[in-house]
Amino acid sequence: MKCPFCGSERIAKEIAWGKTAETGNVGLKYKTGGFLGAVGVVQVYSDLCLDCRTIVRSYIKEDAEKEWIHKPGSFGTR
């Protein structure tokens, strides 16, 4: 993989997103369909160009067929 911005091939792959204090979840939110409209979060990963420090790609490894939540807000916001 090459960086589309600087052409470098020095790409760090599969870097997991997270919080520094590990208090909560960072990722894409979706409705689980469970009790009281529960919300789930999918782990997000990125590939990072080590030369120009650009996130080249962000992605998930789970099934993408979910009822994604498009509204911003805190964890439980629907």
MOPAC internal coordinates of N, CA, C and O (Angstrom, degrees):
PM7 1SCF
backbone

  N    0.0000 0     0.00 0     0.00 0    0    0    0
  C    1.4475 1     0.00 0     0.00 0    1    0    0
  C    1.5220 1   108.36 1     0.00 0    2    1    0
  O    1.2310 1   120.93 1   -42.95 1    3    2    1
  N    1.3183 1   115.83 1   137.05 1    3    2    1
  C    1.4633 1   121.75 1   176.90 1    5    3    2
  C    1.5268 1   109.23 1  -112.65 1    6    5    3
  O    1.2310 1   120.99 1   -33.88 1    7    6    5
  N    1.3098 1   115.71 1   146.12 1    7    6    5
  C    1.4607 1   120.76 1   174.62 1    9    7    6
  C    1.5297 1   108.48 1   -70.08 1   10    9    7
  O    1.2310 1   119.86 1   -52.68 1   11   10    9
  N    1.3375 1   117.88 1   127.32 1   11   10    9
  C    1.4679 1   119.77 1  -179.90 1   13   11   10
  C    1.5284 1   113.27 1   -72.57 1   14   13   11
  O    1.2310 1   119.98 1   170.92 1   15   14   13
  N    1.3315 1   117.64 1    -9.08 1   15   14   13
  C    1.4607 1   120.85 1  -177.76 1   17   15   14
  C    1.5228 1   113.24 1   -98.35 1   18   17   15
  O    1.2310 1   120.31 1   138.42 1   19   18   17
  N    1.3464 1   117.01 1   -41.58 1   19   18   17
  C    1.4670 1   118.79 1  -177.32 1   21   19   18
  C    1.5260 1   113.27 1  -120.28 1   22   21   19
  O    1.2310 1   120.15 1   171.34 1   23   22   21
  N    1.3322 1   117.32 1    -8.66 1   23   22   21
  C    1.4580 1   120.92 1   178.04 1   25   23   22
  C    1.5176 1   115.13 1    83.96 1   26   25   23
  O    1.2310 1   119.80 1   179.19 1   27   26   25
  N    1.3090 1   117.99 1    -0.81 1   27   26   25
  C    1.4672 1   121.92 1  -179.07 1   29   27   26
  C    1.5273 1   110.96 1   -66.09 1   30   29   27
  O    1.2310 1   121.38 1   -30.75 1   31   30   29
  N    1.3169 1   114.96 1   149.25 1   31   30   29
  C    1.4629 1   120.52 1   173.51 1   33   31   30
  C    1.5288 1   111.35 1  -105.76 1   34   33   31
  O    1.2310 1   120.94 1  -173.56 1   35   34   33
  N    1.3335 1   115.81 1     6.44 1   35   34   33
  C    1.4734 1   120.46 1   177.32 1   37   35   34
  C    1.5262 1   108.56 1   -84.97 1   38   37   35
  O    1.2310 1   121.24 1   -94.28 1   39   38   37
  N    1.3188 1   115.23 1    85.72 1   39   38   37
  C    1.4645 1   121.57 1  -176.38 1   41   39   38
  C    1.5313 1   108.97 1  -117.00 1   42   41   39
  O    1.2310 1   120.47 1   -58.03 1   43   42   41
  N    1.3207 1   116.71 1   121.97 1   43   42   41
  C    1.4700 1   121.71 1   173.58 1   45   43   42
  C    1.5219 1   106.46 1   -84.19 1   46   45   43
  O    1.2310 1   120.43 1   -56.79 1   47   46   45
  N    1.3379 1   116.79 1   123.21 1   47   46   45
  C    1.4587 1   121.22 1  -173.47 1   49   47   46
  C    1.5231 1   112.29 1  -105.75 1   50   49   47
  O    1.2310 1   121.40 1   -24.66 1   51   50   49
  N    1.3283 1   114.92 1   155.34 1   51   50   49
  C    1.4627 1   124.59 1   173.96 1   53   51   50
  C    1.5267 1   113.89 1    57.63 1   54   53   51
  O    1.2310 1   120.52 1  -135.04 1   55   54   53
  N    1.3306 1   116.60 1    44.96 1   55   54   53
  C    1.4615 1   121.12 1   175.81 1   57   55   54
  C    1.5270 1   107.89 1   -82.40 1   58   57   55
  O    1.2310 1   120.31 1   -59.28 1   59   58   57
  N    1.3250 1   117.01 1   120.72 1   59   58   57
  C    1.4664 1   122.03 1  -177.23 1   61   59   58
  C    1.5212 1   110.83 1   -78.23 1   62   61   59
  O    1.2310 1   120.78 1   -41.07 1   63   62   61
  N    1.3260 1   116.11 1   138.93 1   63   62   61
  C    1.4642 1   121.62 1   174.36 1   65   63   62
  C    1.5213 1   108.53 1   -78.88 1   66   65   63
  O    1.2310 1   120.65 1   -29.85 1   67   66   65
  N    1.3346 1   116.35 1   150.15 1   67   66   65
  C    1.4489 1   120.56 1   176.72 1   69   67   66
  C    1.5129 1   111.08 1  -173.89 1   70   69   67
  O    1.2310 1   121.11 1    -4.30 1   71   70   69
  N    1.3310 1   115.48 1   175.70 1   71   70   69
  C    1.4615 1   122.05 1   177.19 1   73   71   70
  C    1.5176 1   108.69 1  -101.83 1   74   73   71
  O    1.2310 1   120.30 1   -26.68 1   75   74   73
  N    1.3170 1   117.03 1   153.32 1   75   74   73
  C    1.4525 1   120.49 1  -177.95 1   77   75   74
  C    1.5187 1   112.54 1   -65.11 1   78   77   75
  O    1.2310 1   119.95 1   144.97 1   79   78   77
  N    1.3327 1   117.71 1   -35.03 1   79   78   77
  C    1.4645 1   120.52 1  -178.70 1   81   79   78
  C    1.5323 1   112.10 1   -95.57 1   82   81   79
  O    1.2310 1   120.49 1  -179.71 1   83   82   81
  N    1.3486 1   116.67 1     0.29 1   83   82   81
  C    1.4675 1   121.73 1  -178.44 1   85   83   82
  C    1.5305 1   111.67 1    53.02 1   86   85   83
  O    1.2310 1   120.50 1  -140.59 1   87   86   85
  N    1.3406 1   116.65 1    39.41 1   87   86   85
  C    1.4600 1   120.85 1   179.41 1   89   87   86
  C    1.5140 1   109.74 1  -109.60 1   90   89   87
  O    1.2310 1   120.50 1   -96.35 1   91   90   89
  N    1.2887 1   116.65 1    83.65 1   91   90   89
  C    1.4525 1   120.86 1  -178.00 1   93   91   90
  C    1.5120 1   110.62 1   116.48 1   94   93   91
  O    1.2310 1   121.50 1     5.78 1   95   94   93
  N    1.3141 1   114.73 1  -174.22 1   95   94   93
  C    1.4537 1   119.93 1  -175.56 1   97   95   94
  C    1.5166 1   111.25 1  -121.90 1   98   97   95
  O    1.2310 1   120.69 1   -38.51 1   99   98   97
  N    1.3195 1   116.29 1   141.49 1   99   98   97
  C    1.4477 1   123.04 1   175.39 1  101   99   98
  C    1.5175 1   106.42 1  -116.41 1  102  101   99
  O    1.2310 1   120.10 1   -48.58 1  103  102  101
  N    1.3027 1   117.42 1   131.42 1  103  102  101
  C    1.4575 1   120.14 1   178.90 1  105  103  102
  C    1.5070 1   110.77 1   159.19 1  106  105  103
  O    1.2310 1   120.87 1    11.54 1  107  106  105
  N    1.3113 1   115.94 1  -168.46 1  107  106  105
  C    1.4526 1   121.88 1  -179.95 1  109  107  106
  C    1.5225 1   109.77 1   -84.20 1  110  109  107
  O    1.2310 1   120.83 1   -48.65 1  111  110  109
  N    1.3363 1   116.03 1   131.35 1  111  110  109
  C    1.4651 1   120.43 1  -176.84 1  113  111  110
  C    1.5223 1   110.89 1   -91.52 1  114  113  111
  O    1.2310 1   121.35 1   -32.76 1  115  114  113
  N    1.3425 1   115.02 1   147.24 1  115  114  113
  C    1.4566 1   121.23 1   175.60 1  117  115  114
  C    1.5219 1   109.68 1  -147.72 1  118  117  115
  O    1.2310 1   120.96 1   -22.87 1  119  118  117
  N    1.3337 1   115.77 1   157.13 1  119  118  117
  C    1.4626 1   121.36 1   176.99 1  121  119  118
  C    1.5189 1   107.60 1   -81.93 1  122  121  119
  O    1.2310 1   120.65 1   -49.12 1  123  122  121
  N    1.3225 1   116.36 1   130.88 1  123  122  121
  C    1.4569 1   119.84 1  -178.76 1  125  123  122
  C    1.5243 1   112.05 1   -86.50 1  126  125  123
  O    1.2310 1   120.30 1   163.27 1  127  126  125
  N    1.3316 1   117.03 1   -16.73 1  127  126  125
  C    1.4505 1   120.19 1  -178.14 1  129  127  126
  C    1.5137 1   111.75 1    77.90 1  130  129  127
  O    1.2310 1   120.82 1  -173.41 1  131  130  129
  N    1.2972 1   116.04 1     6.59 1  131  130  129
  C    1.4611 1   121.13 1  -179.11 1  133  131  130
  C    1.5183 1   112.57 1   -83.83 1  134  133  131
  O    1.2310 1   121.04 1    16.43 1  135  134  133
  N    1.3041 1   115.61 1  -163.57 1  135  134  133
  C    1.4550 1   124.95 1  -177.42 1  137  135  134
  C    1.5244 1   111.35 1   -57.61 1  138  137  135
  O    1.2310 1   120.21 1   -50.44 1  139  138  137
  N    1.3289 1   117.20 1   129.56 1  139  138  137
  C    1.4749 1   124.85 1   177.23 1  141  139  138
  C    1.5287 1   113.37 1    57.57 1  142  141  139
  O    1.2310 1   119.96 1  -147.80 1  143  142  141
  N    1.3137 1   117.68 1    32.20 1  143  142  141
  C    1.4629 1   120.11 1   177.12 1  145  143  142
  C    1.5076 1   113.10 1    64.33 1  146  145  143
  O    1.2310 1   120.54 1  -132.39 1  147  146  145
  N    1.3025 1   116.56 1    47.61 1  147  146  145
  C    1.4691 1   121.32 1  -178.29 1  149  147  146
  C    1.5312 1   111.19 1   -59.63 1  150  149  147
  O    1.2310 1   121.55 1   -26.24 1  151  150  149
  N    1.3260 1   114.63 1   153.76 1  151  150  149
  C    1.4564 1   122.49 1  -178.60 1  153  151  150
  C    1.5245 1   109.01 1  -117.02 1  154  153  151
  O    1.2310 1   121.10 1   -43.57 1  155  154  153
  N    1.3289 1   115.51 1   136.43 1  155  154  153
  C    1.4641 1   121.34 1   175.03 1  157  155  154
  C    1.5150 1   109.51 1  -112.69 1  158  157  155
  O    1.2310 1   121.03 1   -16.48 1  159  158  157
  N    1.3225 1   115.64 1   163.52 1  159  158  157
  C    1.4602 1   121.23 1   178.05 1  161  159  158
  C    1.5222 1   108.18 1  -131.49 1  162  161  159
  O    1.2310 1   120.93 1   -48.34 1  163  162  161
  N    1.3213 1   115.82 1   131.66 1  163  162  161
  C    1.4616 1   122.09 1   179.19 1  165  163  162
  C    1.5261 1   108.61 1   -94.97 1  166  165  163
  O    1.2310 1   120.27 1   -45.26 1  167  166  165
  N    1.3136 1   117.09 1   134.74 1  167  166  165
  C    1.4659 1   121.87 1   176.54 1  169  167  166
  C    1.5257 1   109.53 1   -64.04 1  170  169  167
  O    1.2310 1   120.68 1   -46.79 1  171  170  169
  N    1.3334 1   116.30 1   133.21 1  171  170  169
  C    1.4637 1   121.99 1   178.47 1  173  171  170
  C    1.5253 1   109.03 1  -109.22 1  174  173  171
  O    1.2310 1   121.22 1   -35.87 1  175  174  173
  N    1.3207 1   115.28 1   144.13 1  175  174  173
  C    1.4660 1   123.17 1   178.34 1  177  175  174
  C    1.5209 1   108.31 1  -124.53 1  178  177  175
  O    1.2310 1   120.43 1   -25.60 1  179  178  177
  N    1.3314 1   116.78 1   154.40 1  179  178  177
  C    1.4620 1   121.55 1   176.23 1  181  179  178
  C    1.5174 1   110.23 1  -135.94 1  182  181  179
  O    1.2310 1   121.62 1   -26.30 1  183  182  181
  N    1.3402 1   114.51 1   153.70 1  183  182  181
  C    1.4530 1   122.53 1   170.39 1  185  183  182
  C    1.5204 1   106.13 1  -106.43 1  186  185  183
  O    1.2310 1   120.18 1   -48.49 1  187  186  185
  N    1.3300 1   117.26 1   131.51 1  187  186  185
  C    1.4595 1   123.32 1  -170.80 1  189  187  186
  C    1.5272 1   110.96 1  -120.86 1  190  189  187
  O    1.2310 1   120.33 1   -50.99 1  191  190  189
  N    1.3387 1   116.98 1   129.01 1  191  190  189
  C    1.4582 1   121.12 1   173.41 1  193  191  190
  C    1.5228 1   108.03 1   -74.16 1  194  193  191
  O    1.2310 1   120.45 1   -56.86 1  195  194  193
  N    1.3219 1   116.75 1   123.14 1  195  194  193
  C    1.4606 1   121.08 1  -177.72 1  197  195  194
  C    1.5288 1   112.55 1   -77.91 1  198  197  195
  O    1.2310 1   120.03 1   165.11 1  199  198  197
  N    1.3271 1   117.54 1   -14.89 1  199  198  197
  C    1.4582 1   119.94 1  -179.17 1  201  199  198
  C    1.5301 1   112.37 1   -90.47 1  202  201  199
  O    1.2310 1   119.59 1   128.30 1  203  202  201
  N    1.3430 1   118.40 1   -51.70 1  203  202  201
  C    1.4707 1   119.16 1  -178.61 1  205  203  202
  C    1.5273 1   112.54 1  -101.50 1  206  205  203
  O    1.2310 1   120.05 1  -179.83 1  207  206  205
  N    1.3556 1   117.50 1     0.17 1  207  206  205
  C    1.4592 1   124.41 1   175.30 1  209  207  206
  C    1.5284 1   112.95 1    62.56 1  210  209  207
  O    1.2310 1   120.32 1  -147.36 1  211  210  209
  N    1.3197 1   117.00 1    32.64 1  211  210  209
  C    1.4595 1   122.30 1   177.73 1  213  211  210
  C    1.5206 1   109.81 1   -96.07 1  214  213  211
  O    1.2310 1   120.58 1   -42.74 1  215  214  213
  N    1.3291 1   116.49 1   137.26 1  215  214  213
  C    1.4581 1   119.89 1   170.96 1  217  215  214
  C    1.5214 1   105.84 1   -75.53 1  218  217  215
  O    1.2310 1   121.18 1   -66.95 1  219  218  217
  N    1.3192 1   115.34 1   113.05 1  219  218  217
  C    1.4509 1   121.85 1  -174.78 1  221  219  218
  C    1.5285 1   111.59 1   -81.49 1  222  221  219
  O    1.2310 1   121.06 1   146.31 1  223  222  221
  N    1.3230 1   115.58 1   -33.69 1  223  222  221
  C    1.4631 1   120.23 1  -175.39 1  225  223  222
  C    1.5184 1   108.83 1  -156.05 1  226  225  223
  O    1.2310 1   120.21 1   -39.09 1  227  226  225
  N    1.3263 1   117.20 1   140.91 1  227  226  225
  C    1.4617 1   122.60 1   171.63 1  229  227  226
  C    1.5177 1   107.29 1  -125.64 1  230  229  227
  O    1.2310 1   120.49 1   -38.20 1  231  230  229
  N    1.3369 1   116.66 1   141.80 1  231  230  229
  C    1.4579 1   119.40 1  -174.03 1  233  231  230
  C    1.5179 1   110.93 1  -160.69 1  234  233  231
  O    1.2310 1   121.23 1   -11.88 1  235  234  233
  N    1.3453 1   115.25 1   168.12 1  235  234  233
  C    1.4561 1   122.34 1   174.56 1  237  235  234
  C    1.5207 1   107.39 1  -117.92 1  238  237  235
  O    1.2310 1   120.66 1   -18.90 1  239  238  237
  N    1.3229 1   116.34 1   161.10 1  239  238  237
  C    1.4593 1   120.93 1   178.59 1  241  239  238
  C    1.5254 1   111.82 1  -106.61 1  242  241  239
  O    1.2310 1   120.38 1   168.72 1  243  242  241
  N    1.3243 1   116.89 1   -11.28 1  243  242  241
  C    1.4664 1   122.13 1  -178.89 1  245  243  242
  C    1.5264 1   111.23 1   -81.68 1  246  245  243
  O    1.2310 1   121.56 1    -7.34 1  247  246  245
  N    1.3070 1   114.62 1   172.66 1  247  246  245
  C    1.4556 1   122.13 1   174.09 1  249  247  246
  C    1.5224 1   109.23 1   -59.55 1  250  249  247
  O    1.2310 1   119.92 1   -45.20 1  251  250  249
  N    1.3166 1   117.76 1   134.80 1  251  250  249
  C    1.4671 1   122.08 1  -177.38 1  253  251  250
  C    1.5269 1   112.96 1   -91.51 1  254  253  251
  O    1.2310 1   119.86 1   176.25 1  255  254  253
  N    1.3183 1   117.87 1    -3.75 1  255  254  253
  C    1.4674 1   121.38 1  -179.41 1  257  255  254
  C    1.5300 1   109.60 1   -84.01 1  258  257  255
  O    1.2310 1   121.12 1  -101.50 1  259  258  257
  N    1.3238 1   115.46 1    78.50 1  259  258  257
  C    1.4576 1   122.63 1  -179.29 1  261  259  258
  C    1.5208 1   108.92 1  -131.42 1  262  261  259
  O    1.2310 1   120.59 1   -14.33 1  263  262  261
  N    1.3154 1   116.48 1   165.67 1  263  262  261
  C    1.4592 1   121.23 1   174.78 1  265  263  262
  C    1.5300 1   107.39 1   -90.44 1  266  265  263
  O    1.2310 1   120.88 1   -93.25 1  267  266  265
  N    1.3334 1   115.93 1    86.75 1  267  266  265
  C    1.4617 1   123.06 1  -174.13 1  269  267  266
  C    1.5129 1   111.30 1   -67.55 1  270  269  267
  O    1.2310 1   120.71 1   -36.62 1  271  270  269
  N    1.3364 1   116.24 1   143.38 1  271  270  269
  C    1.4623 1   122.94 1   177.02 1  273  271  270
  C    1.5267 1   107.56 1   -95.72 1  274  273  271
  O    1.2310 1   120.78 1   -55.73 1  275  274  273
  N    1.3238 1   116.11 1   124.27 1  275  274  273
  C    1.4592 1   121.29 1  -176.10 1  277  275  274
  C    1.5260 1   113.40 1   -99.11 1  278  277  275
  O    1.2310 1   120.24 1   167.85 1  279  278  277
  N    1.3478 1   117.16 1   -12.15 1  279  278  277
  C    1.4641 1   120.84 1  -179.18 1  281  279  278
  C    1.5256 1   110.41 1   -81.61 1  282  281  279
  O    1.2310 1   120.00 1   -45.86 1  283  282  281
  N    1.3303 1   117.60 1   134.14 1  283  282  281
  C    1.4611 1   119.16 1   173.95 1  285  283  282
  C    1.5180 1   110.68 1   -74.16 1  286  285  283
  O    1.2310 1   120.54 1   -15.04 1  287  286  285
  N    1.2920 1   116.57 1   164.96 1  287  286  285
  C    1.4659 1   120.86 1   177.80 1  289  287  286
  C    1.4961 1   110.98 1   144.81 1  290  289  287
  O    1.2310 1   121.53 1     3.11 1  291  290  289
  N    1.3227 1   114.68 1  -176.89 1  291  290  289
  C    1.4449 1   119.89 1  -179.11 1  293  291  290
  C    1.5223 1   110.71 1   -69.40 1  294  293  291
  O    1.2310 1   120.10 1    -5.73 1  295  294  293
  N    1.3004 1   117.41 1   174.27 1  295  294  293
  C    1.4697 1   124.92 1  -170.24 1  297  295  294
  C    1.5190 1   113.58 1   -46.79 1  298  297  295
  O    1.2310 1   119.68 1   130.47 1  299  298  297
  N    1.3035 1   118.21 1   -49.53 1  299  298  297
  C    1.4576 1   120.72 1  -174.72 1  301  299  298
  C    1.5201 1   115.30 1   -89.18 1  302  301  299
  O    1.2310 1   119.21 1  -179.93 1  303  302  301
  N    1.3188 1   119.10 1     0.07 1  303  302  301
  C    1.4624 1   121.31 1  -176.83 1  305  303  302
  C    1.5138 1   110.81 1   -65.57 1  306  305  303
  O    1.2310 1   121.00 1   -46.13 1  307  306  305
  N    1.3199 1   115.69 1   133.87 1  307  306  305
  C    1.4613 1   120.30 1   178.08 1  309  307  306
  C    1.4771 1   106.99 1  -113.95 1  310  309  307
  O    1.2310 1   120.10 1   180.00 1  311  310  309

